[in-house]
């Protein structure tokens, strides 16, 4: 039985998302003339990975259909594409990419301390990781504040974030690359990526991630990959 989608999140969250998008548009260093270098795969490898991901159109549609209620703004990737070469820094400052999460479904969220809706949804992302995190799934919240780690780490400590790993890109390259692909309009940005690094669905703006709707969406991403 099909379920009626909640087409819009709470009015307050919509207002905050629009405001945050305007700020992100004002401060980001946008890419001109192609990708900004964050996606580091060779053209041949990237083409092969994209071809494999494009074949997952049905899986992406199934995940999009499962996005209801609090996560109804999550849109199916059209077409699905490889994000394996998307890079950022890991918890110890080490260079990482989506390829390092092979075998796990990833809910990637880009956030900043100056982004009010990002700050508001962080506890919910932490709760989703606590509830669903496993060897098969991880919420990967990537902070994109400029400068050092002081502000983001202080915010996470003050907010009581305990389950999320600490991922960073203080160059904004990850945001700019996603913008060049039409996936990022402002912050927050959330991407649902399967165990082979293929983008299945994406969202601009906040959502209530500590909800049964979000957990069902994660389960749907798991089931489509089997």
N, C-alpha and C positions, 0 to 999 in steps of 0.2 A: 504494500500500500504506500503510495507516495505521501510525503509529508509536506505540509505548507511551510514554505521558507519564511523566516523573519527577514525581510529584505533590507532593513536598516538596523544598525546597532542603536543603543540609547542615544537620544538627541545630544546629551552632554558630550558623549564620546565622539560623535560626529563633528561637533563644533571644535573640540580639541584637536582632532585629527587634521581638520582643514587648517587650523592655525599653525600646527606643527609643520605641515607640508609647506606652508608659505615661508616659515623660518628656514627649513631645510633648503628650499629653493634659493633663498637669499645667500646662504653661507657656503653651499657646496661648490667645489671646484669641478665644473662639469667637463665631460669629455667632448672633444670636437674631432670629427674625422675618423671615428671608429672606436674600438675598445681602448681602455686606458692602461692596459698592461697587466691588470689583475688576473685575467684569464690567460694562463701561461701555457696551455697545451699547444703542441705543434698543429698546424692547419690540418694535416692528414689525420692525426689522432682525434682531433676535435670533430672533424667531419664524420669519422666512423662512429664516434660516441653519439653524436647528434642523430645519426641515422638509426642507431639502435633505440634511442629514446623516442624518436618520432613514431616508431612502431608501437608505442605504448599509448596511443590515442584513446583506446577504449578504457584502459586503466585510469587515465587522467579524467575522463568523463565520469567514471564511476565514483572517483573521489570527489569531484565537483558536485555530483548529485547528493553525496553524503554530507555536504556542507550545509547544515540547516541551523535554525535558531540563532544562538549566540555567535556562530562562526559562518553564517550564511554569506558573508562578504568574500569568502575564499572562492576564487575562480579557478576552474580547470585550466591547466596550461594548454595553450593552443598555438603552436604544437608543443608537446613536451620536448625538452632539450636538455643536454648534458650540462651540469654545473660542477663537474668533477674538478675543474681547474680553478675554481673560485678560491682565493687565498686570503688568509688572515692569520693572526697570532694566537697560539694556544695558551693554556693556563700558565705555563712556565716561560712564555715569551717566544716559544719555538714557532717556526714557520709551519703552517698547516694548510690543507686544502680539503674540500669536500671529499676528495678521493680517500682521505684518511678515515672516513666513516663508512667505508665499504662494508656491506652486510647489515647496516643499520638504517632504519628510516629516520630522517632528520627533520625537525621543525626548526628552521633557522629564522631568527628574529633579529633585525637590526634596530638598535636603540641608542639613545644619548641622554645624558643627564639633563640637558636643557629642553628636552622634548617631554612636555607634561603628560600626554597620553602614554608615552613609553614608560614613564615612571609609575603611572597608575596601574599598568597591566603587568609590571614585573613580578609582583607577588603571585599573580595568577599563573604566569609562566613557570614560576618556581614550584607552585602546587602541582601543575601538570607534570613536570619532571619528577616530582616526588611520587606521584601516583602511577605514572606510566613508564618512567625511565628504566631501561634495562639494556642488555646486550643487543637488543633488537631495535631500540628507540632512544633518541636523545633530543632534548630541546637545546639547541645551540644558539644562545643569545650573544650576539656580537656587538660590543660597544664601539661606537664610532666617534667618541669625543676626540677633539684635537688635543695635543699636548700629552702630558704624563698620565699616570694611573691614579693620581690622588683623588680626583673627583669621582670617577666611577667606582673605585674600591670603597670610598667613604660612603657613597650612596648605598651600595649593596650591603655594607655592614649595618648602616642605620636602618635599612628596611628589613633586615633579618633574613636576607636571601641565603639559603643553606644548600639547596639541591642543585642549582645551576652551576655549570663550569664557567670559568672566566675567560672569555674570548674577546679579542681586540683588533681593531684596525684604525689607528689614529691618523691615517692618511686620507680617509674617506674613499679610497680606491674601490672598495667593495660596493659602496653605495653608487658611485659613479658608473661602475661597470653595469650594475643592474639597471640603472637609469637608462644607459645606452641601449639596453635590450627592451625598454618599455615596461620594466617590472617594478621600478621604484619611482614614486611621485613625490614622496616626502617620508617622514618617519612617524610611526614605526612601519617597517616592511616585514612581512612574514612569508616564508617559502616552505612548502612541503615537498621534500625530496626523498625519493625512494632509495632502496639499499644499493642500487647501482649508480647513484648520483644523478638520476633523471628528475627534473622538475615536473611534479604532478599538478601542483596548484599554488596559487599565490594570492596575497592580500595586501592592500595598502590601508593603513589605519588600524586602530586597536580592536581587540575582541576580548570576550570573557573566557579566558583559557581554562579557568578552574570551573569547568562545567561538564555535564554529561555530553553535551553537544560536541565539545572539543575531544573528549575521549573517544566518542564514536567515530569522529573524523580520523583520528590516529588509527583506530582499529580497521577502518575502511582502507587506509593506505597499506596496512599490513596484508589484508586479505587479497587485495588486487595484485600483490606481488607474488602470490603463491599459485 
